[in-house]
Every structure is written in C-alpha cells, then in structure tokens.
Amino acid sequence: MKVVLMGYMASGKSTILGFLETKNYQTIDLDKYIEDKIGLSVSKIFQNHGEIFFRKVEKESLEEILLDPSWAGILSLGGGTPCYYQNISTIKKYATSFFLQCSPSDLAERIYQHRQTRPLVKDKTQEEITEYVAKHLFERNPFYLQADYVLQTKDKSFEEIAQEIVEKSGIKSLD
C-alpha cells in the first residue's frame, strides 16, 4: 500500500511523516528524495536551475516512487507537487491520498516563522505571505481536494492526525 500526504507548505506533512517514521512506518519525503538525487537543497535547485527544472525532477521522482512495485509506505509531497504535470492523476492511480487542510491564517503564521527555509517566500513580509498563501490556496485547492481523504488539522495534534491516516489507510508498520 502506498499513502501520499499532500497539502500546502507548513501544513504539517513533514512533521507527521517524521512521527510515523518513529513508529516504524516506511516513509519518504519527496523533497529530501529530490535533494539526494540532485545533490542540492530544494532552495539551491530553485536558485541554480529554476522552478521548471525542479518540477520536472519532481514529476520523475514521484513516478519512480509510486510506480516502484517493491515500495510500500507513506510519501510526503511538496506543496505544489499535485498541481503540476498531471501529478494528481498519478497520485490518484497509485496511492491513497490525504490532504492536510489548514486555515490560510494558520499556514501564513507558520510560514512567516520559518520563511528563511522557504525559497518562494523568504523575502516576504507577514502581510505579503498572508496574501501569497490565500492566492496559492485558491489555485491549489482544486488539486488538493481530489485527495481520497481531506483531514481538517485544526485543534489536532500531529499524533492524532497520524493515527487518523493509519486508521483510514490501513497501512501497516514495519514491526
């Protein structure tokens, strides 16, 4: 079984993935997979090669993982992954998907606090980030809402969200 976590940046995908990894689930963070493949951080890939190059590598990497018959586990995507190159169709065909839905204001606050690690928003003010998040969510929600499950994350711990993913997907740990 393959499970995909998707949602906007700062929605908690990587945190939940890390928690599940500590519980002996097989996990892959797509951005880290790409960083290992290219030998650069996502920020440096954007800086040195541009977004189009990154999105092409992202599509190839997504397909490598989801089409690998020997891999079963939980894959965390980058925020834009479902929105490019028909990636949402690949996700729908080969995995059970979860959209971690957060309010725009919660996302903007989290992103602002960690903006230096986010190449697309690192130089923006809090107000600009709030506008950026609202615009992006408007554009991306039609892709995110195609997930098999939409999980509201408001007032839930990462542990509660992870447990909900495990229960709904039926995925087994490595134990």
C-alpha positions as MATLAB code, in Angstrom:
seq = 'MKVVLMGYMASGKSTILGFLETKNYQTIDLDKYIEDKIGLSVSKIFQNHGEIFFRKVEKESLEEILLDPSWAGILSLGGGTPCYYQNISTIKKYATSFFLQCSPSDLAERIYQHRQTRPLVKDKTQEEITEYVAKHLFERNPFYLQADYVLQTKDKSFEEIAQEIVEKSGIKSLD';
ca = [
       0.000    0.000    0.000;
       1.183    3.480   -0.874;
      -0.055    6.520    1.041;
       0.504   10.119   -0.040;
       0.358   13.184    2.210;
      -0.357   16.424    0.433;
      -1.153   19.966    1.415;
       0.230   23.447    1.364;
       3.686   24.208    2.723;
       3.695   24.240    6.538;
       0.571   22.076    6.740;
       2.482   19.502    8.792;
       3.296   16.878    6.167;
       6.957   16.508    7.093;
       6.276   16.583   10.830;
       3.629   13.873   10.551;
       5.900   11.848    8.277;
       8.697   12.086   10.837;
       6.350   10.969   13.597;
       5.203    7.971   11.524;
       8.809    7.068   10.784;
       9.490    6.840   14.539;
       6.598    4.353   14.730;
       8.323    2.069   12.174;
       6.430    3.043    9.055;
       8.324    3.125    5.757;
       8.487    6.807    4.734;
       9.850    9.046    2.000;
       9.887   12.834    1.945;
       9.772   13.748   -1.752;
      11.785   16.949   -1.316;
      14.553   15.069    0.524;
      14.462   12.345   -2.142;
      14.986   15.030   -4.806;
      17.760   16.689   -2.788;
      19.596   13.363   -2.555;
      19.050   12.691   -6.254;
      20.326   16.105   -7.434;
      22.840   16.721   -4.661;
      21.458   20.154   -3.797;
      18.882   21.537   -1.380;
      15.483   22.460   -2.827;
      16.384   26.128   -2.280;
      19.608   25.698   -4.270;
      17.826   23.761   -7.023;
      15.362   26.653   -7.415;
      18.183   29.188   -7.258;
      20.552   27.416   -9.659;
      18.167   25.720  -12.080;
      14.756   27.372  -11.683;
      11.288   26.114  -10.871;
      10.634   24.407  -14.229;
      13.689   22.169  -13.790;
      12.610   21.378  -10.223;
       9.051   20.491  -11.289;
      10.345   18.109  -13.974;
      12.618   16.319  -11.487;
       9.735   16.288   -9.013;
       7.443   14.563  -11.534;
      10.102   11.966  -12.415;
      10.803   11.292   -8.741;
       7.109   10.973   -7.874;
       6.672    8.410  -10.649;
       9.823    6.495   -9.631;
       8.454    6.070   -6.124;
       4.794    5.395   -6.878;
       5.476    3.035   -9.779;
       8.042    1.009   -7.827;
       6.264   -2.289   -7.074;
       8.711   -3.090   -4.282;
       7.998    0.047   -2.254;
       5.056    0.456    0.111;
       4.834    3.251    2.621;
       3.990    6.865    3.234;
       5.182    9.587    0.869;
       5.079   13.255    1.806;
       4.859   15.628   -1.151;
       5.964   19.193   -1.643;
       3.121   21.704   -1.541;
       2.969   22.150   -5.316;
       3.527   18.547   -6.378;
      -0.139   17.629   -7.060;
      -0.626   20.772   -9.166;
       1.859   20.139  -11.991;
       2.265   17.738  -14.936;
      -0.862   15.685  -14.170;
       0.786   14.515  -10.950;
      -2.610   14.369   -9.257;
      -3.663   11.673  -11.754;
      -0.576    9.610  -10.912;
      -1.261   10.036   -7.200;
      -4.912    9.015   -7.593;
      -3.985    5.958   -9.656;
      -1.218    4.542   -7.462;
      -1.842    5.707   -3.873;
      -4.334    6.534   -1.175;
      -4.061   10.274   -0.664;
      -4.632   12.577    2.296;
      -4.984   16.359    2.101;
      -3.905   18.020    5.343;
      -6.198   21.037    5.327;
      -5.222   24.069    7.411;
      -6.642   27.565    7.577;
      -4.853   30.218    5.498;
      -4.109   32.241    8.646;
      -2.518   29.261   10.424;
      -0.419   28.474    7.365;
       0.688   32.095    6.940;
       1.764   32.287   10.586;
       3.775   29.051   10.386;
       5.380   30.057    7.086;
       6.309   33.514    8.358;
       8.046   31.995   11.393;
      10.173   29.749    9.137;
      10.309   31.856    5.953;
      14.114   31.713    5.642;
      13.892   27.991    4.812;
      11.172   28.542    2.185;
      12.685   29.728   -1.110;
       9.452   31.129   -2.560;
       8.647   33.382    0.422;
      11.921   34.051    2.234;
      11.959   37.786    1.402;
       8.261   38.494    2.004;
       6.638   40.392    4.880;
       3.963   38.729    7.025;
       1.238   40.582    5.106;
       2.714   39.529    1.761;
       2.913   35.915    2.957;
      -0.747   36.006    4.030;
      -1.754   37.259    0.559;
       0.553   34.735   -1.130;
      -0.937   31.823    0.848;
      -4.528   32.904    0.132;
      -3.810   33.189   -3.614;
      -1.994   29.857   -3.770;
      -4.659   28.012   -1.802;
      -7.289   29.340   -4.195;
      -5.255   27.937   -7.117;
      -4.212   24.671   -5.460;
      -7.341   23.632   -3.573;
      -8.952   22.080   -6.694;
      -5.974   19.676   -6.807;
      -5.759   19.087   -3.061;
      -9.494   18.418   -2.795;
      -9.111   15.454   -5.162;
      -7.438   13.567   -2.306;
      -9.154   10.426   -1.114;
      -9.383   11.948    2.373;
      -9.481   15.574    3.492;
      -8.217   15.856    7.065;
      -9.023   19.006    8.999;
      -5.968   19.678   11.145;
      -7.376   22.466   13.340;
      -7.022   21.692   17.052;
      -5.491   18.249   16.402;
      -2.050   17.105   17.453;
       0.304   15.642   14.882;
      -0.082   12.315   16.673;
      -3.887   12.442   16.251;
      -3.566   13.260   12.559;
      -1.029   10.455   12.067;
      -3.342    7.991   13.813;
      -6.225    9.049   11.570;
      -4.058    8.443    8.484;
      -3.056    4.985    9.724;
      -6.661    4.035   10.537;
      -8.177    5.298    7.271;
      -5.447    3.884    5.022;
      -4.944    0.563    6.773;
      -1.200    0.834    6.186;
       0.951   -1.462    8.287;
       4.132   -0.584   10.148;
       7.373   -2.462    9.627;
       7.003   -4.182   13.048;
];
